[in-house]
Amino acid sequence: MREKIISRTLRWAEKMLGMEYSKTYRYDWYPKGSTDCSGYAYAMWLAGLFPLQGPKVKSMTSMYEVYAEGFDLLFPSSYAQIGKDFAPKGFYKTFPWKPGDIIFYNFDKGTTRANKITHVAVCFDKSTIIHTANTREDACKKPISYGDGNILAVIRLRDDAKEMALPDATYETASKTVTRALQAWLNYHGAQLRCDGDWGPKTAAALEKFKSGMGLTGDGYSVDANTWAALIDENYAKDIIPVKRELTNNIKKGMKDGKNGVHGVAVVQQRLADLGYNLGKYGPAKNGVDGDFGKLTDAAVRKYQKRNGLKVDGIVGVKTRAALGL
């Protein structure tokens, strides 16, 4: 699993080369976006499904990232020694580097940070690092000799590391961390989203566009195992055939106007669910049929109306009901 996580981490990071250095816009993780050194390191590992987290990681900052859980400290001999001694000159020539090793530096002798760490990079291979350095450089690769004499610490992902579980999620249920992972991988495929953990209209639109291009059913308000696989697995088959769903016979008893009354809403939802629209996992059958005309139902109605040449207003009126066969 360790190799899989690191391969995924570096594949994503290499695709994002060229981002500008910026502390202000450090969540713009896409090729023409921006981030800073610690934001880039965090983004790499989040995309690799092993975010830099733990009780001591108080923020997305290099001085805290050195304490990330799931990593072994390779230099210095203890965390208490970080900031007290620099690795000797030529350290990079003899150290047994592995892809994914995280390297922490000090390039500001006057820093007030307790552990003196002011910069972070990730080892891309035995001779190269990948990082964002400063406002004069974009996200780039540099020789492993970069920062010789300024190295304060090196950590390495443990062999028993386990990837972060990516759950089936909707815009309503997804955590900020999961949403950022989604946004990061959408950017890998060409979107230009701020990876801020806010699953808003832009993220929804990018997700829907991606699904459509990959032959996946559903809208931009949910992700499942197939979606995650399409986003992340480089071996994912892009010529998949969308699932075909047959219409079921819906009980129309009590149906009045499709908008008022629990039963009326549920009937509309059932028909939309049968047509393949994603309404979330609400209701007894966990298919979104719960009688509540919420955001996902509204979005599905509007999408159905647009696809069928109807007035897009989210109201299930006479013409929309007729088109739905209700």
C-alpha positions as CSV (number, residue, x, y, z in Angstrom):
1,M,0.0,0.0,0.0
2,R,2.9,2.4,0.7
3,E,4.1,2.3,-2.9
4,K,0.6,2.8,-4.2
5,I,0.1,5.9,-2.0
6,I,3.4,7.4,-3.0
7,S,2.9,6.7,-6.7
8,R,-0.5,8.3,-6.6
9,T,0.9,11.3,-4.6
10,L,3.7,12.0,-7.0
11,R,1.6,11.4,-10.1
12,W,-0.8,14.1,-9.0
13,A,2.0,16.4,-7.9
14,E,3.8,16.1,-11.3
15,K,0.6,17.0,-13.1
16,M,0.3,20.2,-11.0
17,L,3.8,21.5,-11.9
18,G,3.7,25.2,-12.8
19,M,1.5,26.5,-10.0
20,E,2.6,29.9,-8.7
21,Y,3.8,30.4,-5.2
22,S,1.2,32.1,-3.1
23,K,0.2,32.1,0.5
24,T,-3.0,34.0,-0.2
25,Y,-4.4,31.6,-2.8
26,R,-2.8,28.4,-1.4
27,Y,-5.9,26.3,-2.1
28,D,-5.8,26.8,-5.9
29,W,-4.4,23.4,-6.7
30,Y,-4.6,23.3,-10.5
31,P,-1.8,23.8,-13.1
32,K,-2.4,27.5,-13.6
33,G,-3.4,28.0,-10.0
34,S,-1.3,28.7,-6.9
35,T,-0.2,27.4,-3.6
36,D,2.8,27.7,-1.2
37,C,5.3,25.1,-0.1
38,S,3.4,23.5,2.7
39,G,0.1,23.8,0.8
40,Y,1.7,21.8,-2.1
41,A,3.0,19.2,0.2
42,Y,-0.4,18.8,1.9
43,A,-2.1,18.7,-1.5
44,M,0.2,16.0,-2.7
45,W,-0.5,13.7,0.2
46,L,-4.2,14.4,0.2
47,A,-4.4,13.5,-3.4
48,G,-2.4,10.4,-2.6
49,L,-5.1,9.6,0.0
50,F,-2.8,10.0,3.0
51,P,-3.3,13.6,4.2
52,L,-0.7,15.1,6.6
53,Q,-2.7,14.9,9.8
54,G,-2.3,14.3,13.5
55,P,-2.7,16.0,16.9
56,K,0.4,18.1,16.4
57,V,-0.5,19.1,12.8
58,K,-2.3,22.3,13.8
59,S,-2.4,23.8,10.3
60,M,-1.2,23.4,6.8
61,T,2.3,24.7,7.7
62,S,5.7,23.1,7.2
63,M,6.7,23.5,10.9
64,Y,3.7,21.3,11.8
65,E,3.7,18.9,8.9
66,V,7.0,17.4,10.2
67,Y,4.9,15.8,13.0
68,A,2.4,14.1,10.6
69,E,1.2,10.7,11.8
70,G,2.1,7.6,9.8
71,F,5.7,8.7,9.1
72,D,9.0,7.8,10.6
73,L,11.6,10.4,11.5
74,L,14.8,9.6,9.7
75,F,16.8,12.7,10.6
76,P,17.6,13.9,13.2
77,S,17.6,11.2,15.9
78,S,14.5,12.6,17.7
79,Y,11.8,15.2,17.3
80,A,13.3,17.1,20.2
81,Q,16.5,17.7,18.1
82,I,14.7,19.3,15.1
83,G,15.9,22.8,14.7
84,K,19.0,22.3,16.9
85,D,21.3,20.8,14.2
86,F,21.4,20.9,10.4
87,A,22.3,17.9,8.3
88,P,26.0,18.2,7.4
89,K,27.1,19.4,4.0
90,G,26.9,16.6,1.4
91,F,24.2,14.8,3.4
92,Y,22.1,14.5,0.2
93,K,24.9,12.4,-1.4
94,T,25.0,9.6,1.2
95,F,21.4,9.5,2.4
96,P,19.4,6.5,1.1
97,W,16.6,8.6,-0.5
98,K,13.3,7.0,-1.5
99,P,10.4,8.6,-3.5
100,G,8.0,10.3,-1.1
101,D,10.5,11.2,1.5
102,I,9.5,14.6,2.9
103,I,12.4,17.0,3.5
104,F,12.2,20.0,5.8
105,Y,14.6,23.0,5.6
106,N,15.5,26.3,7.2
107,F,16.2,29.2,4.8
108,D,15.5,31.9,7.4
109,K,18.0,32.0,10.2
110,G,16.0,34.7,11.9
111,T,12.8,32.7,12.2
112,T,11.0,32.6,15.5
113,R,9.5,29.2,14.9
114,A,10.5,26.8,17.7
115,N,11.7,24.0,15.4
116,K,13.2,26.5,12.8
117,I,11.5,24.8,9.8
118,T,10.5,27.3,7.1
119,H,10.3,25.2,4.0
120,V,9.2,21.7,2.8
121,A,9.8,19.6,-0.3
122,V,9.0,16.0,-1.3
123,C,11.5,13.6,-2.8
124,F,10.4,12.7,-6.4
125,D,13.2,10.2,-7.0
126,K,16.7,9.6,-5.8
127,S,18.0,12.6,-7.6
128,T,15.1,15.1,-7.6
129,I,12.7,16.9,-5.3
130,I,9.4,18.6,-6.1
131,H,8.2,21.8,-4.4
132,T,7.2,25.4,-4.6
133,A,10.1,27.5,-3.5
134,N,9.2,31.2,-3.5
135,T,7.5,34.0,-5.5
136,R,10.3,33.8,-8.1
137,E,9.6,30.1,-8.9
138,D,6.6,28.1,-9.9
139,A,6.0,24.5,-8.5
140,C,9.0,22.7,-10.0
141,K,11.5,19.9,-9.8
142,K,15.0,20.6,-8.4
143,P,18.1,18.5,-7.9
144,I,18.3,16.6,-4.6
145,S,21.3,18.8,-3.8
146,Y,18.9,21.8,-3.4
147,G,19.2,23.2,0.1
148,D,22.4,21.4,0.9
149,G,23.4,22.5,4.4
150,N,19.9,23.7,5.2
151,I,18.1,20.4,5.9
152,L,16.6,20.1,9.4
153,A,14.5,16.9,9.1
154,V,13.5,14.0,6.9
155,I,10.4,11.8,7.4
156,R,9.3,8.7,5.5
157,L,5.9,7.1,5.1
158,R,5.7,3.8,7.0
159,D,5.4,0.5,5.3
160,D,2.1,-0.2,7.1
161,A,0.5,3.0,5.9
162,K,-3.2,2.6,4.9
163,E,-4.9,4.9,2.4
164,M,-7.7,7.2,3.5
165,A,-11.1,5.6,2.9
166,L,-13.1,7.4,0.2
167,P,-16.8,7.0,1.1
168,D,-19.9,7.3,-1.1
169,A,-20.8,10.9,-0.4
170,T,-23.0,13.8,-1.4
171,Y,-22.4,17.5,-1.3
172,E,-24.4,17.5,2.0
173,T,-22.5,14.6,3.7
174,A,-18.9,15.0,2.5
175,S,-16.3,16.3,4.9
176,K,-14.1,19.1,3.9
177,T,-11.2,16.7,3.6
178,V,-13.1,14.4,1.2
179,T,-14.4,17.4,-0.7
180,R,-10.8,18.8,-1.1
181,A,-9.7,15.4,-2.4
182,L,-12.5,15.4,-4.9
183,Q,-11.7,18.9,-6.0
184,A,-8.0,18.1,-6.3
185,W,-8.6,15.1,-8.6
186,L,-11.1,17.0,-10.7
187,N,-8.4,19.6,-11.2
188,Y,-6.1,16.8,-12.3
189,H,-8.6,16.1,-15.0
190,G,-8.7,19.7,-16.2
191,A,-11.0,21.6,-13.8
192,Q,-10.0,24.9,-12.2
193,L,-11.4,24.7,-8.7
194,R,-10.3,26.2,-5.4
195,C,-9.7,23.2,-3.2
196,D,-11.3,24.9,-0.3
197,G,-13.6,22.0,0.8
198,D,-16.7,23.8,-0.3
199,W,-18.8,21.6,-2.6
200,G,-20.5,24.5,-4.3
201,P,-22.0,25.0,-7.8
202,K,-18.6,25.1,-9.5
203,T,-17.5,21.8,-8.0
204,A,-20.9,20.3,-8.9
205,A,-20.6,21.5,-12.5
206,A,-17.0,20.1,-12.8
207,L,-18.0,16.8,-11.4
208,E,-21.0,16.5,-13.6
209,K,-18.9,17.3,-16.7
210,F,-16.3,14.7,-15.6
211,K,-19.0,12.0,-15.1
212,S,-20.5,12.7,-18.4
213,G,-17.1,12.4,-20.2
214,M,-16.4,9.1,-18.5
215,G,-19.8,7.6,-19.3
216,L,-20.9,7.6,-15.6
217,T,-24.5,8.2,-14.6
218,G,-25.5,10.8,-12.0
219,D,-25.1,14.5,-11.5
220,G,-22.5,16.7,-9.8
221,Y,-23.8,16.2,-6.3
222,S,-22.5,12.8,-5.4
223,V,-19.6,10.5,-5.7
224,D,-19.4,6.7,-5.4
225,A,-16.8,4.0,-5.8
226,N,-17.0,4.1,-9.6
227,T,-16.5,7.9,-9.6
228,W,-13.5,7.7,-7.3
229,A,-12.0,5.0,-9.5
230,A,-12.5,7.1,-12.6
231,L,-10.9,10.1,-10.9
232,I,-7.9,8.4,-9.4
233,D,-7.1,5.0,-10.9
234,E,-4.8,5.5,-13.9
235,N,-5.9,2.1,-15.2
236,Y,-9.6,3.0,-15.1
237,A,-11.4,1.9,-18.3
238,K,-12.7,5.1,-20.0
239,D,-14.9,3.2,-22.4
240,I,-17.3,1.9,-19.8
241,I,-21.0,1.5,-20.8
242,P,-23.4,3.5,-18.6
243,V,-25.8,1.5,-16.5
244,K,-29.2,1.1,-18.1
245,R,-32.2,1.3,-15.8
246,E,-35.7,0.1,-16.7
247,L,-38.6,2.3,-15.6
248,T,-40.6,0.8,-12.8
249,N,-44.4,1.0,-12.3
250,N,-45.0,3.8,-9.8
251,I,-48.0,3.8,-7.5
252,K,-49.8,7.1,-8.4
253,K,-52.4,6.9,-5.7
254,G,-52.8,10.3,-4.0
255,M,-50.8,12.2,-6.6
256,K,-52.1,15.7,-6.9
257,D,-49.7,18.3,-8.2
258,G,-46.3,16.8,-7.7
259,K,-45.1,19.5,-5.4
260,N,-47.4,19.6,-2.4
261,G,-47.9,16.6,-0.2
262,V,-45.4,14.0,0.8
263,H,-46.8,11.2,-1.4
264,G,-46.8,13.4,-4.4
265,V,-43.1,14.4,-4.0
266,A,-42.1,10.8,-3.4
267,V,-43.7,9.7,-6.7
268,V,-41.8,12.3,-8.6
269,Q,-38.6,11.3,-6.8
270,Q,-39.2,7.6,-7.6
271,R,-39.6,8.4,-11.3
272,L,-36.4,10.5,-11.3
273,A,-34.5,7.8,-9.4
274,D,-35.7,5.2,-12.0
275,L,-34.4,7.4,-14.7
276,G,-31.0,7.4,-13.1
277,Y,-31.0,10.8,-11.4
278,N,-29.1,10.9,-8.1
279,L,-31.2,12.1,-5.2
280,G,-28.8,11.0,-2.4
281,K,-29.3,8.1,0.0
282,Y,-32.3,9.3,1.9
283,G,-35.5,7.5,2.6
284,P,-36.3,3.9,3.4
285,A,-34.7,2.5,0.2
286,K,-31.7,4.8,0.5
287,N,-32.3,6.1,-3.0
288,G,-33.4,9.6,-2.2
289,V,-37.1,8.9,-2.2
290,D,-38.2,10.5,1.1
291,G,-41.0,12.9,0.2
292,D,-38.8,15.9,0.9
293,F,-38.4,18.3,-2.0
294,G,-34.8,19.2,-1.2
295,K,-31.8,20.5,-3.1
296,L,-30.9,17.3,-4.8
297,T,-34.5,16.7,-6.0
298,D,-34.7,20.3,-7.2
299,A,-31.5,19.9,-9.1
300,A,-32.7,16.6,-10.6
301,V,-36.0,18.2,-11.7
302,R,-34.2,21.1,-13.3
303,K,-31.8,18.8,-15.1
304,Y,-34.7,16.7,-16.4
305,Q,-36.5,19.8,-17.6
306,K,-33.4,21.1,-19.4
307,R,-32.8,17.7,-21.1
308,N,-36.4,17.5,-22.2
309,G,-36.8,21.0,-23.6
310,L,-39.1,22.1,-20.7
311,K,-39.1,25.4,-18.8
312,V,-36.3,25.1,-16.2
313,D,-37.9,26.3,-13.0
314,G,-37.8,23.3,-10.7
315,I,-41.6,23.2,-10.5
316,V,-43.2,19.9,-11.3
317,G,-46.2,21.4,-13.1
318,V,-48.5,20.0,-15.7
319,K,-46.0,19.7,-18.6
320,T,-43.2,18.3,-16.4
321,R,-45.6,15.7,-14.9
322,A,-46.8,14.8,-18.4
323,A,-43.2,14.3,-19.6
324,L,-42.5,12.2,-16.6
325,G,-45.6,10.1,-17.3
326,L,-47.3,11.2,-14.1
